[in-house]
Amino acid sequence: MHKCIILTKQFMSALLQELKSLIILEWKLEWKQKTALSSIFIYLLSTLFVVYLSVKRVVDIPTWNALFWLVIIFAAANGVNRSFSSDSKGRMLMMYSLVSPQAFIISRVIYNSILISLLSLGCIVFYTLFLENPIQNMALFILATTLGAIGFSSILTLVNAIALNTKNSASMSVILGFPILLPQLMISLKLSKFAIDGLSATVYSKYLLSLGLLDLAILVLALLLFPYLWRD
């Protein structure tokens, strides 16, 4: 028993070290390609501006909410697809020989989740500038948006990893990812609607818990499935 505890601690320590190194490496590579990172923000701003030009008036709350999450989904898909499209076969082979599959997929999920969460928070700022701000419970809206962004990033990261070796990985990731995104999207829509209406915690607490559990389930699924994909 004592030996198992020691081995577990050693494994966790090595995993955390690999995660730290991979996230720092990802950030350095991203920083070297500043145009790739800035293109995502330009894409987000241009999408919001197109929404503004299309509406140009006060819209009803369901439409406001639906348009917001459409922008988030497309920004998340664009950001995650871009991160995998930059991976060459030589880089993936190097990663295969240096790090564990668990560390690789968790680090990619964490990095993409941070990126898409920041994009989502920026989307809230610019979206409320271009259109009206009907949100009554901003704390809940930010929390729902962050959890939704983490869920979208985790799903799209796993799906992109599955579709990585296919001929048209971008199209395949969209086909595989959309059905899985639906439950996450439906709960996120409900939570953001509750935040806009300013409802009490007794109404939205179960949805908030469901969204958090979904995020956790996706992470566990990625940990279980990716090692088999990694071997191929």
N, C-alpha and C positions, 0 to 999 in steps of 0.2 A: 504493500500500500504506500509506504513511504517512498519507495523507488518510483512508483507511478506518479506521485505528486511532483517529485524532482524532475522527471522526464517531461511532465506537462508544463512545468515552469520554464524549462529549457526551450521547449517548443514555442511557447507563447513569447518568450524573450526574443527568440530568433525571428518569429513572425513579425513582431512589432518593429524590429530593426529593419527587416526587409521592407515593411510597409513605409517606414520613414524614408528609406533610401529611394524607393520607387516614386513616392509622391514628390520628393525633392527633385528627382530626375525629370519627372513629368513637367514640373513647374519650370525648370531650367530650359527644357526643350521648347516649351510653350513661349517662354520669354524671348528665346532666340527668334521665334517666328511671330513677331508682334503683329504682322499683317493678318495672320490667321486668327488671332484673338480679337483684333479690332474689327475684323470682318463680321464676327458674330454680333457684336454690339451694333454695328452699322445695319446688319440684317434686322435686328430687333427694332431699332429706331425707324427704319424704313417701313417695316410692317405696321408699327403703331401709327405712323404718319398716313399710310394707306387707309387704315381703319378710320382715322380722323377725317380724311378727305371723303371717304365713302359715307360717313354718318353726317358730320357737320351740324349736328343738332343734338338735343337731349334725347337719349334713348331710354327705353324701359329697362328695369333692373335685370330681368332674365337675359335680355339681349346683351347688356353691358357685361354680365357675368360670363356668358357663353363666348363672347368675343375675346375676353381676357384670357380664358383658358385655351382657346384656339391659338392665340399668340404664344402662350407658354409651351404648348405641345410642339409647335413648329420650331421654336427656338431650341427646345431640348433635343429634338430629332437632328437638327442641323449641327448643334454642338457636339453631340455624342458621335454622330457619323463622321464628323471631321477628325475627331481624335483617333478613330480606328483607321481612317483612310490614310493617315500619315505613317502607319506602321508598315515598314518593309519586311520582306521575308527574312532578311539578314538580322534585323532588329529582333524579330520574334524568336528566331533561332538562338540569339544571344540570351534573351530573357529565359528561354526554355532551359538553357544550360546553367543559369546563374541563380534563379529564384524559384520558389515553389508556386504551383498554380494558384493556391489559396491567396498567397500574398499578391500575386499579379492581379487577380480579378477584384480583390477587396480594394487594393490601391486605386485601380481604375474606377471602381464604383465611387469611392470616397472623392477622388479628384473631380469626376464628372458631376457628382452631387453638389460639391462646393461651387463649381462653375455655374451650373444651372440654377442653383439657389440664388447666387448673386445676380444672375440675369433676371430671375423672377422678381427679386426685390427692386432691381432697376426698372423692371416693367411696371411695377406698382406705382413708382414715382412718376414715370413718363406718361403712363396710361391715365393717371388722375390729373396730369397737367393738360393733356390733349382733350380729355373728356371730363365730365363732372365726377365728383367723388361722393357716391352715396353710402360709403361704408360707415357704419355706426360703431362696430367693434373692430378697430384696426389691429389690435393684438391677435385676435382670433384669425383675422384674414391673413396676416403675415405668417402665423403658425400653419394655417391650412395650405398656404401657397408654398411654404418651405417643405412641409411634409409631402405635398404633391410633387414638387420638383425633385425631391430625393427619390420618390417612388418611380417617377418617369425616367430619371437618370439610371436607376438600378435596372429597370426593365430593359431599357434601350441598350445599356451596356452589355447585359447578358445576351440579348437578341443579336446585337452586332458581333459578339464573340462567336455565336453559333453560325451566323451567316458569313463569317470572315473568309472562309475558304471557298465560298460559292462564286460563280462567275460575276453575278451582279449583286454584290453584297448590300448595296444601299437600298435597292428595290426589295430584296428579300427581307431585310430587317424591318422595313415598313409593313410588309405583308404579315410577318410573324408577330410583330410588336403590337399592331393595332388592336387585335382581339384581347390581348393581355392588358392593354392600357385602359380598356373600358371600365372595369370595376374601380380602378384607381381614379379615373376621371369622374365617374358618377359620384363617388364619395367626396371628392375635392369640390365638385360643383355644389353639392349640398352644404358642405361646411362653409364655403365662401358666401353662399346665399344666406345662411344663418348669421354670418358676420355682418353682412350688409343690412339685414333686418334688425340686428342687435338683440337676438334672442338669448335667453338665459342658458347657463351651463348645463342644466338638467336636460335640455333639448339636444345639444350638440355633443355632449361628452361621449356617448356611445359611438358616434361617427368618428370622433377624434381618435378614440381607442382603436377602432377598426382600421383607420388609415395608418396608424402607427404599427399595428400588427401586420398589415399587408406589406409595409416597407421591410419589416423584419423577415417575413416569410420569403420575400423575393431575395433578400441577402442570403438566407439559408439555402434556397434553391440554387443560387449562383455558386455557392461553396460546394454543393453536392454534384452539380452537373459539369462545372468547368474543368475539373481535373480530367474527365474523360475526353473532353474536347481538346484539351491541352496535349494529350498523347498523340492525337491525330495530326 
